[in-house]
Amino acid sequence: MGIGASIFLIALGAIFAFAIDADLGWLNVNVVGWVLMLAGLVGLFTTLYFWNRRRTVVAAPVRERVVADPVVPVQDDRVVREEYREVRRPGRTV
């Protein structure tokens, strides 16, 4: 039950309990109103409880990972930081 339905049940129960003065003989309208208000309150508190529970943040365990250093080419005990690439343009087609 959502918040809107809970508030509707509370309002409807209040109308039955306080505003209607009817005598049906086999049905007490005041009791029906109180039951509807109680059901609306229970639904409202249940909805709010589950909404607040859903919004809690659970901290995930932190896992550390060691990453190996990138491989760097070595030439004559020197680290080579440049890379030479030859790029050829395609020939013209006529």
PDB file of N, CA, C and O in Angstrom, chain B, residues numbered from 101:
ATOM      1  N   MET B 101       0.859  -1.159   0.000  1.00  0.00           N
ATOM      2  CA  MET B 101       0.000   0.000   0.000  1.00  0.00           C
ATOM      3  C   MET B 101       0.907   1.224   0.000  1.00  0.00           C
ATOM      4  O   MET B 101       1.887   1.271   0.742  1.00  0.00           O
ATOM      5  N   GLY B 102       0.591   2.197  -0.813  1.00  0.00           N
ATOM      6  CA  GLY B 102       1.406   3.394  -0.886  1.00  0.00           C
ATOM      7  C   GLY B 102       0.954   4.466   0.089  1.00  0.00           C
ATOM      8  O   GLY B 102       0.012   4.273   0.858  1.00  0.00           O
ATOM      9  N   ILE B 103       1.637   5.589   0.045  1.00  0.00           N
ATOM     10  CA  ILE B 103       1.309   6.690   0.941  1.00  0.00           C
ATOM     11  C   ILE B 103      -0.058   7.273   0.595  1.00  0.00           C
ATOM     12  O   ILE B 103      -0.839   7.602   1.488  1.00  0.00           O
ATOM     13  N   GLY B 104      -0.343   7.398  -0.672  1.00  0.00           N
ATOM     14  CA  GLY B 104      -1.631   7.962  -1.096  1.00  0.00           C
ATOM     15  C   GLY B 104      -2.809   7.111  -0.658  1.00  0.00           C
ATOM     16  O   GLY B 104      -3.814   7.641  -0.184  1.00  0.00           O
ATOM     17  N   ALA B 105      -2.698   5.801  -0.810  1.00  0.00           N
ATOM     18  CA  ALA B 105      -3.783   4.910  -0.396  1.00  0.00           C
ATOM     19  C   ALA B 105      -3.951   4.929   1.117  1.00  0.00           C
ATOM     20  O   ALA B 105      -5.073   4.842   1.617  1.00  0.00           O
ATOM     21  N   SER B 106      -2.854   5.041   1.845  1.00  0.00           N
ATOM     22  CA  SER B 106      -2.924   5.091   3.305  1.00  0.00           C
ATOM     23  C   SER B 106      -3.629   6.358   3.771  1.00  0.00           C
ATOM     24  O   SER B 106      -4.485   6.303   4.654  1.00  0.00           O
ATOM     25  N   ILE B 107      -3.279   7.489   3.186  1.00  0.00           N
ATOM     26  CA  ILE B 107      -3.934   8.749   3.551  1.00  0.00           C
ATOM     27  C   ILE B 107      -5.409   8.712   3.171  1.00  0.00           C
ATOM     28  O   ILE B 107      -6.247   9.239   3.901  1.00  0.00           O
ATOM     29  N   PHE B 108      -5.736   8.097   2.041  1.00  0.00           N
ATOM     30  CA  PHE B 108      -7.137   7.963   1.644  1.00  0.00           C
ATOM     31  C   PHE B 108      -7.916   7.136   2.667  1.00  0.00           C
ATOM     32  O   PHE B 108      -9.033   7.504   3.031  1.00  0.00           O
ATOM     33  N   LEU B 109      -7.342   6.023   3.135  1.00  0.00           N
ATOM     34  CA  LEU B 109      -8.027   5.205   4.137  1.00  0.00           C
ATOM     35  C   LEU B 109      -8.200   5.957   5.454  1.00  0.00           C
ATOM     36  O   LEU B 109      -9.235   5.826   6.108  1.00  0.00           O
ATOM     37  N   ILE B 110      -7.208   6.735   5.843  1.00  0.00           N
ATOM     38  CA  ILE B 110      -7.322   7.511   7.076  1.00  0.00           C
ATOM     39  C   ILE B 110      -8.441   8.543   6.945  1.00  0.00           C
ATOM     40  O   ILE B 110      -9.251   8.707   7.858  1.00  0.00           O
ATOM     41  N   ALA B 111      -8.483   9.239   5.804  1.00  0.00           N
ATOM     42  CA  ALA B 111      -9.529  10.252   5.593  1.00  0.00           C
ATOM     43  C   ALA B 111     -10.920   9.613   5.528  1.00  0.00           C
ATOM     44  O   ALA B 111     -11.871  10.132   6.112  1.00  0.00           O
ATOM     45  N   LEU B 112     -11.034   8.508   4.831  1.00  0.00           N
ATOM     46  CA  LEU B 112     -12.329   7.828   4.726  1.00  0.00           C
ATOM     47  C   LEU B 112     -12.779   7.309   6.085  1.00  0.00           C
ATOM     48  O   LEU B 112     -13.958   7.397   6.430  1.00  0.00           O
ATOM     49  N   GLY B 113     -11.845   6.772   6.851  1.00  0.00           N
ATOM     50  CA  GLY B 113     -12.171   6.304   8.200  1.00  0.00           C
ATOM     51  C   GLY B 113     -12.596   7.436   9.110  1.00  0.00           C
ATOM     52  O   GLY B 113     -13.503   7.269   9.925  1.00  0.00           O
ATOM     53  N   ALA B 114     -11.942   8.601   8.981  1.00  0.00           N
ATOM     54  CA  ALA B 114     -12.335   9.755   9.797  1.00  0.00           C
ATOM     55  C   ALA B 114     -13.727  10.235   9.436  1.00  0.00           C
ATOM     56  O   ALA B 114     -14.498  10.641  10.306  1.00  0.00           O
ATOM     57  N   ILE B 115     -14.045  10.190   8.160  1.00  0.00           N
ATOM     58  CA  ILE B 115     -15.405  10.577   7.742  1.00  0.00           C
ATOM     59  C   ILE B 115     -16.423   9.611   8.333  1.00  0.00           C
ATOM     60  O   ILE B 115     -17.441  10.041   8.876  1.00  0.00           O
ATOM     61  N   PHE B 116     -16.160   8.306   8.232  1.00  0.00           N
ATOM     62  CA  PHE B 116     -17.101   7.325   8.793  1.00  0.00           C
ATOM     63  C   PHE B 116     -17.207   7.432  10.311  1.00  0.00           C
ATOM     64  O   PHE B 116     -18.294   7.276  10.867  1.00  0.00           O
ATOM     65  N   ALA B 117     -16.084   7.697  10.990  1.00  0.00           N
ATOM     66  CA  ALA B 117     -16.094   7.705  12.452  1.00  0.00           C
ATOM     67  C   ALA B 117     -16.695   8.983  13.026  1.00  0.00           C
ATOM     68  O   ALA B 117     -17.378   8.932  14.049  1.00  0.00           O
ATOM     69  N   PHE B 118     -16.456  10.128  12.388  1.00  0.00           N
ATOM     70  CA  PHE B 118     -16.842  11.390  13.010  1.00  0.00           C
ATOM     71  C   PHE B 118     -17.960  12.136  12.296  1.00  0.00           C
ATOM     72  O   PHE B 118     -18.672  12.909  12.936  1.00  0.00           O
ATOM     73  N   ALA B 119     -18.140  11.934  10.997  1.00  0.00           N
ATOM     74  CA  ALA B 119     -19.089  12.765  10.255  1.00  0.00           C
ATOM     75  C   ALA B 119     -20.412  12.070   9.961  1.00  0.00           C
ATOM     76  O   ALA B 119     -21.435  12.737   9.806  1.00  0.00           O
ATOM     77  N   ILE B 120     -20.410  10.782   9.884  1.00  0.00           N
ATOM     78  CA  ILE B 120     -21.634  10.061   9.532  1.00  0.00           C
ATOM     79  C   ILE B 120     -22.309   9.580  10.807  1.00  0.00           C
ATOM     80  O   ILE B 120     -21.692   8.945  11.662  1.00  0.00           O
ATOM     81  N   ASP B 121     -23.608   9.904  10.910  1.00  0.00           N
ATOM     82  CA  ASP B 121     -24.394   9.463  12.060  1.00  0.00           C
ATOM     83  C   ASP B 121     -25.544   8.622  11.531  1.00  0.00           C
ATOM     84  O   ASP B 121     -26.683   9.082  11.444  1.00  0.00           O
ATOM     85  N   ALA B 122     -25.227   7.379  11.179  1.00  0.00           N
ATOM     86  CA  ALA B 122     -26.242   6.485  10.621  1.00  0.00           C
ATOM     87  C   ALA B 122     -26.387   5.269  11.520  1.00  0.00           C
ATOM     88  O   ALA B 122     -25.431   4.824  12.154  1.00  0.00           O
ATOM     89  N   ASP B 123     -27.592   4.746  11.560  1.00  0.00           N
ATOM     90  CA  ASP B 123     -27.855   3.553  12.354  1.00  0.00           C
ATOM     91  C   ASP B 123     -28.321   2.458  11.400  1.00  0.00           C
ATOM     92  O   ASP B 123     -29.458   2.477  10.927  1.00  0.00           O
ATOM     93  N   LEU B 124     -27.439   1.510  11.123  1.00  0.00           N
ATOM     94  CA  LEU B 124     -27.774   0.430  10.203  1.00  0.00           C
ATOM     95  C   LEU B 124     -28.202  -0.834  10.939  1.00  0.00           C
ATOM     96  O   LEU B 124     -28.604  -1.805  10.298  1.00  0.00           O
ATOM     97  N   GLY B 125     -28.129  -0.847  12.222  1.00  0.00           N
ATOM     98  CA  GLY B 125     -28.570  -1.998  13.001  1.00  0.00           C
ATOM     99  C   GLY B 125     -27.514  -3.079  13.077  1.00  0.00           C
ATOM    100  O   GLY B 125     -27.030  -3.369  14.171  1.00  0.00           O
ATOM    101  N   TRP B 126     -27.144  -3.671  11.998  1.00  0.00           N
ATOM    102  CA  TRP B 126     -26.197  -4.782  11.983  1.00  0.00           C
ATOM    103  C   TRP B 126     -24.764  -4.312  11.762  1.00  0.00           C
ATOM    104  O   TRP B 126     -23.829  -5.097  11.916  1.00  0.00           O
ATOM    105  N   LEU B 127     -24.573  -3.007  11.392  1.00  0.00           N
ATOM    106  CA  LEU B 127     -23.244  -2.480  11.107  1.00  0.00           C
ATOM    107  C   LEU B 127     -23.056  -1.154  11.829  1.00  0.00           C
ATOM    108  O   LEU B 127     -23.832  -0.218  11.633  1.00  0.00           O
ATOM    109  N   ASN B 128     -22.046  -1.076  12.648  1.00  0.00           N
ATOM    110  CA  ASN B 128     -21.730   0.158  13.340  1.00  0.00           C
ATOM    111  C   ASN B 128     -20.734   0.940  12.476  1.00  0.00           C
ATOM    112  O   ASN B 128     -19.588   0.519  12.316  1.00  0.00           O
ATOM    113  N   VAL B 129     -21.164   2.067  11.925  1.00  0.00           N
ATOM    114  CA  VAL B 129     -20.360   2.853  10.993  1.00  0.00           C
ATOM    115  C   VAL B 129     -19.156   3.465  11.718  1.00  0.00           C
ATOM    116  O   VAL B 129     -18.094   3.632  11.117  1.00  0.00           O
ATOM    117  N   ASN B 130     -19.312   3.795  12.990  1.00  0.00           N
ATOM    118  CA  ASN B 130     -18.193   4.359  13.741  1.00  0.00           C
ATOM    119  C   ASN B 130     -17.047   3.352  13.875  1.00  0.00           C
ATOM    120  O   ASN B 130     -15.879   3.721  13.756  1.00  0.00           O
ATOM    121  N   VAL B 131     -17.374   2.106  14.119  1.00  0.00           N
ATOM    122  CA  VAL B 131     -16.340   1.075  14.234  1.00  0.00           C
ATOM    123  C   VAL B 131     -15.644   0.855  12.892  1.00  0.00           C
ATOM    124  O   VAL B 131     -14.429   0.667  12.841  1.00  0.00           O
ATOM    125  N   VAL B 132     -16.414   0.878  11.814  1.00  0.00           N
ATOM    126  CA  VAL B 132     -15.825   0.745  10.481  1.00  0.00           C
ATOM    127  C   VAL B 132     -14.843   1.895  10.228  1.00  0.00           C
ATOM    128  O   VAL B 132     -13.773   1.685   9.657  1.00  0.00           O
ATOM    129  N   GLY B 133     -15.203   3.085  10.645  1.00  0.00           N
ATOM    130  CA  GLY B 133     -14.322   4.238  10.479  1.00  0.00           C
ATOM    131  C   GLY B 133     -13.020   4.085  11.250  1.00  0.00           C
ATOM    132  O   GLY B 133     -11.943   4.373  10.728  1.00  0.00           O
ATOM    133  N   TRP B 134     -13.123   3.627  12.503  1.00  0.00           N
ATOM    134  CA  TRP B 134     -11.920   3.424  13.302  1.00  0.00           C
ATOM    135  C   TRP B 134     -11.036   2.325  12.717  1.00  0.00           C
ATOM    136  O   TRP B 134      -9.811   2.438  12.748  1.00  0.00           O
ATOM    137  N   VAL B 135     -11.635   1.281  12.194  1.00  0.00           N
ATOM    138  CA  VAL B 135     -10.860   0.201  11.576  1.00  0.00           C
ATOM    139  C   VAL B 135     -10.150   0.703  10.324  1.00  0.00           C
ATOM    140  O   VAL B 135      -8.991   0.360  10.090  1.00  0.00           O
ATOM    141  N   LEU B 136     -10.833   1.510   9.520  1.00  0.00           N
ATOM    142  CA  LEU B 136     -10.206   2.060   8.314  1.00  0.00           C
ATOM    143  C   LEU B 136      -9.052   2.998   8.674  1.00  0.00           C
ATOM    144  O   LEU B 136      -8.007   2.974   8.023  1.00  0.00           O
ATOM    145  N   MET B 137      -9.238   3.822   9.706  1.00  0.00           N
ATOM    146  CA  MET B 137      -8.142   4.707  10.120  1.00  0.00           C
ATOM    147  C   MET B 137      -6.947   3.902  10.624  1.00  0.00           C
ATOM    148  O   MET B 137      -5.802   4.235  10.321  1.00  0.00           O
ATOM    149  N   LEU B 138      -7.208   2.852  11.386  1.00  0.00           N
ATOM    150  CA  LEU B 138      -6.119   2.009  11.879  1.00  0.00           C
ATOM    151  C   LEU B 138      -5.383   1.320  10.727  1.00  0.00           C
ATOM    152  O   LEU B 138      -4.154   1.246  10.722  1.00  0.00           O
ATOM    153  N   ALA B 139      -6.145   0.818   9.752  1.00  0.00           N
ATOM    154  CA  ALA B 139      -5.521   0.172   8.590  1.00  0.00           C
ATOM    155  C   ALA B 139      -4.685   1.187   7.791  1.00  0.00           C
ATOM    156  O   ALA B 139      -3.611   0.851   7.292  1.00  0.00           O
ATOM    157  N   GLY B 140      -5.180   2.423   7.671  1.00  0.00           N
ATOM    158  CA  GLY B 140      -4.422   3.459   6.974  1.00  0.00           C
ATOM    159  C   GLY B 140      -3.130   3.807   7.697  1.00  0.00           C
ATOM    160  O   GLY B 140      -2.093   3.994   7.061  1.00  0.00           O
ATOM    161  N   LEU B 141      -3.184   3.896   9.027  1.00  0.00           N
ATOM    162  CA  LEU B 141      -1.970   4.184   9.797  1.00  0.00           C
ATOM    163  C   LEU B 141      -0.948   3.067   9.695  1.00  0.00           C
ATOM    164  O   LEU B 141       0.247   3.322   9.542  1.00  0.00           O
ATOM    165  N   VAL B 142      -1.420   1.824   9.781  1.00  0.00           N
ATOM    166  CA  VAL B 142      -0.497   0.683   9.647  1.00  0.00           C
ATOM    167  C   VAL B 142       0.139   0.675   8.263  1.00  0.00           C
ATOM    168  O   VAL B 142       1.341   0.446   8.131  1.00  0.00           O
ATOM    169  N   GLY B 143      -0.665   0.926   7.232  1.00  0.00           N
ATOM    170  CA  GLY B 143      -0.126   0.982   5.871  1.00  0.00           C
ATOM    171  C   GLY B 143       0.853   2.120   5.683  1.00  0.00           C
ATOM    172  O   GLY B 143       1.866   1.964   5.000  1.00  0.00           O
ATOM    173  N   LEU B 144       0.559   3.276   6.286  1.00  0.00           N
ATOM    174  CA  LEU B 144       1.457   4.419   6.174  1.00  0.00           C
ATOM    175  C   LEU B 144       2.798   4.153   6.851  1.00  0.00           C
ATOM    176  O   LEU B 144       3.854   4.421   6.278  1.00  0.00           O
ATOM    177  N   PHE B 145       2.750   3.622   8.074  1.00  0.00           N
ATOM    178  CA  PHE B 145       4.005   3.332   8.773  1.00  0.00           C
ATOM    179  C   PHE B 145       4.803   2.227   8.083  1.00  0.00           C
ATOM    180  O   PHE B 145       6.032   2.284   8.047  1.00  0.00           O
ATOM    181  N   THR B 146       4.121   1.233   7.541  1.00  0.00           N
ATOM    182  CA  THR B 146       4.812   0.158   6.824  1.00  0.00           C
ATOM    183  C   THR B 146       5.484   0.698   5.565  1.00  0.00           C
ATOM    184  O   THR B 146       6.628   0.352   5.270  1.00  0.00           O
ATOM    185  N   THR B 147       4.773   1.547   4.824  1.00  0.00           N
ATOM    186  CA  THR B 147       5.345   2.132   3.611  1.00  0.00           C
ATOM    187  C   THR B 147       6.556   2.997   3.938  1.00  0.00           C
ATOM    188  O   THR B 147       7.586   2.905   3.270  1.00  0.00           O
ATOM    189  N   LEU B 148       6.435   3.835   4.961  1.00  0.00           N
ATOM    190  CA  LEU B 148       7.566   4.692   5.329  1.00  0.00           C
ATOM    191  C   LEU B 148       8.754   3.878   5.817  1.00  0.00           C
ATOM    192  O   LEU B 148       9.903   4.229   5.548  1.00  0.00           O
ATOM    193  N   TYR B 149       8.484   2.797   6.529  1.00  0.00           N
ATOM    194  CA  TYR B 149       9.575   1.938   7.007  1.00  0.00           C
ATOM    195  C   TYR B 149      10.346   1.338   5.832  1.00  0.00           C
ATOM    196  O   TYR B 149      11.576   1.362   5.816  1.00  0.00           O
ATOM    197  N   PHE B 150       9.621   0.800   4.850  1.00  0.00           N
ATOM    198  CA  PHE B 150      10.301   0.177   3.716  1.00  0.00           C
ATOM    199  C   PHE B 150      10.977   1.209   2.825  1.00  0.00           C
ATOM    200  O   PHE B 150      12.012   0.908   2.231  1.00  0.00           O
ATOM    201  N   TRP B 151      10.427   2.420   2.712  1.00  0.00           N
ATOM    202  CA  TRP B 151      11.075   3.470   1.936  1.00  0.00           C
ATOM    203  C   TRP B 151      12.381   3.876   2.595  1.00  0.00           C
ATOM    204  O   TRP B 151      13.387   4.040   1.906  1.00  0.00           O
ATOM    205  N   ASN B 152      12.393   4.041   3.910  1.00  0.00           N
ATOM    206  CA  ASN B 152      13.622   4.428   4.595  1.00  0.00           C
ATOM    207  C   ASN B 152      14.651   3.308   4.572  1.00  0.00           C
ATOM    208  O   ASN B 152      15.851   3.572   4.500  1.00  0.00           O
ATOM    209  N   ARG B 153      14.204   2.083   4.631  1.00  0.00           N
ATOM    210  CA  ARG B 153      15.129   0.956   4.602  1.00  0.00           C
ATOM    211  C   ARG B 153      15.786   0.835   3.238  1.00  0.00           C
ATOM    212  O   ARG B 153      16.957   0.468   3.139  1.00  0.00           O
ATOM    213  N   ARG B 154      15.038   1.141   2.189  1.00  0.00           N
ATOM    214  CA  ARG B 154      15.566   1.032   0.836  1.00  0.00           C
ATOM    215  C   ARG B 154      16.613   2.097   0.557  1.00  0.00           C
ATOM    216  O   ARG B 154      17.495   1.877  -0.273  1.00  0.00           O
ATOM    217  N   ARG B 155      16.546   3.247   1.225  1.00  0.00           N
ATOM    218  CA  ARG B 155      17.449   4.343   0.952  1.00  0.00           C
ATOM    219  C   ARG B 155      18.734   4.295   1.766  1.00  0.00           C
ATOM    220  O   ARG B 155      19.593   5.160   1.594  1.00  0.00           O
ATOM    221  N   THR B 156      18.889   3.324   2.635  1.00  0.00           N
ATOM    222  CA  THR B 156      20.115   3.259   3.413  1.00  0.00           C
ATOM    223  C   THR B 156      21.269   2.809   2.526  1.00  0.00           C
ATOM    224  O   THR B 156      21.096   1.995   1.620  1.00  0.00           O
ATOM    225  N   VAL B 157      22.426   3.345   2.801  1.00  0.00           N
ATOM    226  CA  VAL B 157      23.616   3.028   2.018  1.00  0.00           C
ATOM    227  C   VAL B 157      24.410   1.969   2.772  1.00  0.00           C
ATOM    228  O   VAL B 157      24.721   2.122   3.953  1.00  0.00           O
ATOM    229  N   VAL B 158      24.720   0.923   2.079  1.00  0.00           N
ATOM    230  CA  VAL B 158      25.525  -0.138   2.667  1.00  0.00           C
ATOM    231  C   VAL B 158      26.919  -0.010   2.096  1.00  0.00           C
ATOM    232  O   VAL B 158      27.111  -0.041   0.880  1.00  0.00           O
ATOM    233  N   ALA B 159      27.888   0.134   2.976  1.00  0.00           N
ATOM    234  CA  ALA B 159      29.268   0.292   2.523  1.00  0.00           C
ATOM    235  C   ALA B 159      29.823  -1.054   2.073  1.00  0.00           C
ATOM    236  O   ALA B 159      29.794  -2.039   2.810  1.00  0.00           O
ATOM    237  N   ALA B 160      30.321  -1.066   0.864  1.00  0.00           N
ATOM    238  CA  ALA B 160      30.915  -2.291   0.336  1.00  0.00           C
ATOM    239  C   ALA B 160      32.325  -2.442   0.893  1.00  0.00           C
ATOM    240  O   ALA B 160      33.001  -1.446   1.150  1.00  0.00           O
ATOM    241  N   PRO B 161      32.764  -3.659   1.079  1.00  0.00           N
ATOM    242  CA  PRO B 161      34.127  -3.837   1.569  1.00  0.00           C
ATOM    243  C   PRO B 161      35.135  -3.326   0.540  1.00  0.00           C
ATOM    244  O   PRO B 161      34.969  -3.512  -0.665  1.00  0.00           O
ATOM    245  N   VAL B 162      36.159  -2.693   1.036  1.00  0.00           N
ATOM    246  CA  VAL B 162      37.177  -2.121   0.157  1.00  0.00           C
ATOM    247  C   VAL B 162      38.216  -3.191  -0.136  1.00  0.00           C
ATOM    248  O   VAL B 162      38.791  -3.794   0.770  1.00  0.00           O
ATOM    249  N   ARG B 163      38.436  -3.405  -1.400  1.00  0.00           N
ATOM    250  CA  ARG B 163      39.444  -4.386  -1.810  1.00  0.00           C
ATOM    251  C   ARG B 163      40.555  -3.642  -2.520  1.00  0.00           C
ATOM    252  O   ARG B 163      40.312  -2.894  -3.466  1.00  0.00           O
ATOM    253  N   GLU B 164      41.752  -3.849  -2.066  1.00  0.00           N
ATOM    254  CA  GLU B 164      42.893  -3.220  -2.703  1.00  0.00           C
ATOM    255  C   GLU B 164      43.498  -4.177  -3.705  1.00  0.00           C
ATOM    256  O   GLU B 164      43.579  -5.384  -3.477  1.00  0.00           O
ATOM    257  N   ARG B 165      43.921  -3.609  -4.821  1.00  0.00           N
ATOM    258  CA  ARG B 165      44.483  -4.427  -5.876  1.00  0.00           C
ATOM    259  C   ARG B 165      45.811  -3.817  -6.295  1.00  0.00           C
ATOM    260  O   ARG B 165      45.897  -2.619  -6.566  1.00  0.00           O
ATOM    261  N   VAL B 166      46.831  -4.638  -6.346  1.00  0.00           N
ATOM    262  CA  VAL B 166      48.154  -4.183  -6.765  1.00  0.00           C
ATOM    263  C   VAL B 166      48.268  -4.406  -8.259  1.00  0.00           C
ATOM    264  O   VAL B 166      48.093  -5.516  -8.762  1.00  0.00           O
ATOM    265  N   VAL B 167      48.562  -3.330  -8.945  1.00  0.00           N
ATOM    266  CA  VAL B 167      48.709  -3.399 -10.388  1.00  0.00           C
ATOM    267  C   VAL B 167      50.189  -3.322 -10.721  1.00  0.00           C
ATOM    268  O   VAL B 167      50.914  -2.473 -10.202  1.00  0.00           O
ATOM    269  N   ALA B 168      50.620  -4.203 -11.578  1.00  0.00           N
ATOM    270  CA  ALA B 168      52.037  -4.226 -11.966  1.00  0.00           C
ATOM    271  C   ALA B 168      52.368  -2.982 -12.773  1.00  0.00           C
ATOM    272  O   ALA B 168      51.527  -2.442 -13.492  1.00  0.00           O
ATOM    273  N   ASP B 169      53.613  -2.539 -12.639  1.00  0.00           N
ATOM    274  CA  ASP B 169      54.066  -1.391 -13.409  1.00  0.00           C
ATOM    275  C   ASP B 169      54.046  -1.752 -14.889  1.00  0.00           C
ATOM    276  O   ASP B 169      54.284  -2.903 -15.255  1.00  0.00           O
ATOM    277  N   PRO B 170      53.761  -0.767 -15.739  1.00  0.00           N
ATOM    278  CA  PRO B 170      53.770  -1.066 -17.172  1.00  0.00           C
ATOM    279  C   PRO B 170      55.179  -1.420 -17.644  1.00  0.00           C
ATOM    280  O   PRO B 170      56.177  -0.922 -17.124  1.00  0.00           O
ATOM    281  N   VAL B 171      55.222  -2.270 -18.616  1.00  0.00           N
ATOM    282  CA  VAL B 171      56.512  -2.713 -19.147  1.00  0.00           C
ATOM    283  C   VAL B 171      57.086  -1.608 -20.021  1.00  0.00           C
ATOM    284  O   VAL B 171      56.431  -1.124 -20.945  1.00  0.00           O
ATOM    285  N   VAL B 172      58.323  -1.214 -19.715  1.00  0.00           N
ATOM    286  CA  VAL B 172      58.995  -0.165 -20.462  1.00  0.00           C
ATOM    287  C   VAL B 172      60.187  -0.798 -21.161  1.00  0.00           C
ATOM    288  O   VAL B 172      60.993  -1.478 -20.526  1.00  0.00           O
ATOM    289  N   PRO B 173      60.304  -0.578 -22.468  1.00  0.00           N
ATOM    290  CA  PRO B 173      61.443  -1.180 -23.172  1.00  0.00           C
ATOM    291  C   PRO B 173      62.765  -0.563 -22.721  1.00  0.00           C
ATOM    292  O   PRO B 173      62.866   0.649 -22.532  1.00  0.00           O
ATOM    293  N   VAL B 174      63.764  -1.407 -22.553  1.00  0.00           N
ATOM    294  CA  VAL B 174      65.099  -0.970 -22.114  1.00  0.00           C
ATOM    295  C   VAL B 174      66.087  -1.268 -23.232  1.00  0.00           C
ATOM    296  O   VAL B 174      66.070  -2.352 -23.816  1.00  0.00           O
ATOM    297  N   GLN B 175      66.944  -0.300 -23.525  1.00  0.00           N
ATOM    298  CA  GLN B 175      67.941  -0.477 -24.573  1.00  0.00           C
ATOM    299  C   GLN B 175      69.267   0.077 -24.056  1.00  0.00           C
ATOM    300  O   GLN B 175      69.385   1.272 -23.789  1.00  0.00           O
ATOM    301  N   ASP B 176      70.236  -0.776 -23.921  1.00  0.00           N
ATOM    302  CA  ASP B 176      71.557  -0.392 -23.408  1.00  0.00           C
ATOM    303  C   ASP B 176      71.450   0.271 -22.038  1.00  0.00           C
ATOM    304  O   ASP B 176      72.045   1.324 -21.807  1.00  0.00           O
ATOM    305  N   ASP B 177      70.718  -0.322 -21.160  1.00  0.00           N
ATOM    306  CA  ASP B 177      70.511   0.165 -19.796  1.00  0.00           C
ATOM    307  C   ASP B 177      69.857   1.545 -19.730  1.00  0.00           C
ATOM    308  O   ASP B 177      69.965   2.239 -18.720  1.00  0.00           O
ATOM    309  N   ARG B 178      69.175   1.940 -20.813  1.00  0.00           N
ATOM    310  CA  ARG B 178      68.421   3.195 -20.816  1.00  0.00           C
ATOM    311  C   ARG B 178      66.961   2.866 -21.110  1.00  0.00           C
ATOM    312  O   ARG B 178      66.649   1.958 -21.881  1.00  0.00           O
ATOM    313  N   VAL B 179      66.117   3.596 -20.503  1.00  0.00           N
ATOM    314  CA  VAL B 179      64.680   3.415 -20.760  1.00  0.00           C
ATOM    315  C   VAL B 179      64.323   4.169 -22.022  1.00  0.00           C
ATOM    316  O   VAL B 179      64.579   5.367 -22.137  1.00  0.00           O
ATOM    317  N   VAL B 180      63.738   3.469 -22.955  1.00  0.00           N
ATOM    318  CA  VAL B 180      63.345   4.070 -24.219  1.00  0.00           C
ATOM    319  C   VAL B 180      61.930   4.609 -24.065  1.00  0.00           C
ATOM    320  O   VAL B 180      60.991   3.855 -23.810  1.00  0.00           O
ATOM    321  N   ARG B 181      61.787   5.912 -24.221  1.00  0.00           N
ATOM    322  CA  ARG B 181      60.480   6.515 -24.032  1.00  0.00           C
ATOM    323  C   ARG B 181      59.862   6.951 -25.366  1.00  0.00           C
ATOM    324  O   ARG B 181      58.694   7.339 -25.409  1.00  0.00           O
ATOM    325  N   GLU B 182      60.611   6.892 -26.411  1.00  0.00           N
ATOM    326  CA  GLU B 182      60.076   7.282 -27.703  1.00  0.00           C
ATOM    327  C   GLU B 182      59.826   6.042 -28.541  1.00  0.00           C
ATOM    328  O   GLU B 182      60.455   4.999 -28.367  1.00  0.00           O
ATOM    329  N   GLU B 183      58.921   6.193 -29.418  1.00  0.00           N
ATOM    330  CA  GLU B 183      58.623   5.094 -30.315  1.00  0.00           C
ATOM    331  C   GLU B 183      58.515   5.679 -31.716  1.00  0.00           C
ATOM    332  O   GLU B 183      57.838   6.684 -31.932  1.00  0.00           O
ATOM    333  N   TYR B 184      59.180   5.048 -32.649  1.00  0.00           N
ATOM    334  CA  TYR B 184      59.196   5.540 -34.019  1.00  0.00           C
ATOM    335  C   TYR B 184      58.237   4.702 -34.843  1.00  0.00           C
ATOM    336  O   TYR B 184      58.300   3.472 -34.841  1.00  0.00           O
ATOM    337  N   ARG B 185      57.365   5.377 -35.536  1.00  0.00           N
ATOM    338  CA  ARG B 185      56.445   4.687 -36.432  1.00  0.00           C
ATOM    339  C   ARG B 185      56.504   5.344 -37.795  1.00  0.00           C
ATOM    340  O   ARG B 185      56.546   6.567 -37.928  1.00  0.00           O
ATOM    341  N   GLU B 186      56.506   4.501 -38.785  1.00  0.00           N
ATOM    342  CA  GLU B 186      56.525   5.007 -40.152  1.00  0.00           C
ATOM    343  C   GLU B 186      55.124   4.865 -40.717  1.00  0.00           C
ATOM    344  O   GLU B 186      54.551   3.775 -40.753  1.00  0.00           O
ATOM    345  N   VAL B 187      54.600   5.967 -41.145  1.00  0.00           N
ATOM    346  CA  VAL B 187      53.235   5.980 -41.683  1.00  0.00           C
ATOM    347  C   VAL B 187      53.333   6.317 -43.161  1.00  0.00           C
ATOM    348  O   VAL B 187      53.894   7.348 -43.530  1.00  0.00           O
ATOM    349  N   ARG B 188      52.804   5.473 -43.987  1.00  0.00           N
ATOM    350  CA  ARG B 188      52.825   5.724 -45.428  1.00  0.00           C
ATOM    351  C   ARG B 188      51.413   6.049 -45.878  1.00  0.00           C
ATOM    352  O   ARG B 188      50.440   5.410 -45.479  1.00  0.00           O
ATOM    353  N   ARG B 189      51.340   7.049 -46.711  1.00  0.00           N
ATOM    354  CA  ARG B 189      50.037   7.396 -47.278  1.00  0.00           C
ATOM    355  C   ARG B 189      49.781   6.511 -48.480  1.00  0.00           C
ATOM    356  O   ARG B 189      50.694   6.155 -49.224  1.00  0.00           O
ATOM    357  N   PRO B 190      48.527   6.168 -48.649  1.00  0.00           N
ATOM    358  CA  PRO B 190      48.236   5.335 -49.817  1.00  0.00           C
ATOM    359  C   PRO B 190      48.500   6.114 -51.119  1.00  0.00           C
ATOM    360  O   PRO B 190      48.324   7.331 -51.187  1.00  0.00           O
ATOM    361  N   GLY B 191      48.921   5.379 -52.127  1.00  0.00           N
ATOM    362  CA  GLY B 191      49.203   6.013 -53.429  1.00  0.00           C
ATOM    363  C   GLY B 191      47.925   6.558 -54.059  1.00  0.00           C
ATOM    364  O   GLY B 191      46.811   6.122 -53.770  1.00  0.00           O
ATOM    365  N   ARG B 192      48.150   7.542 -54.942  1.00  0.00           N
ATOM    366  CA  ARG B 192      47.003   8.125 -55.618  1.00  0.00           C
ATOM    367  C   ARG B 192      46.486   7.185 -56.682  1.00  0.00           C
ATOM    368  O   ARG B 192      47.261   6.588 -57.429  1.00  0.00           O
ATOM    369  N   THR B 193      45.206   7.058 -56.745  1.00  0.00           N
ATOM    370  CA  THR B 193      44.606   6.254 -57.805  1.00  0.00           C
ATOM    371  C   THR B 193      43.985   7.176 -58.835  1.00  0.00           C
ATOM    372  O   THR B 193      43.247   8.101 -58.497  1.00  0.00           O
ATOM    373  N   VAL B 194      44.293   6.912 -60.101  1.00  0.00           N
ATOM    374  CA  VAL B 194      43.795   7.793 -61.163  1.00  0.00           C
ATOM    375  C   VAL B 194      42.787   7.074 -61.982  1.00  0.00           C
ATOM    376  O   VAL B 194      42.243   7.640 -62.930  1.00  0.00           O
TER     377      VAL B 194
END
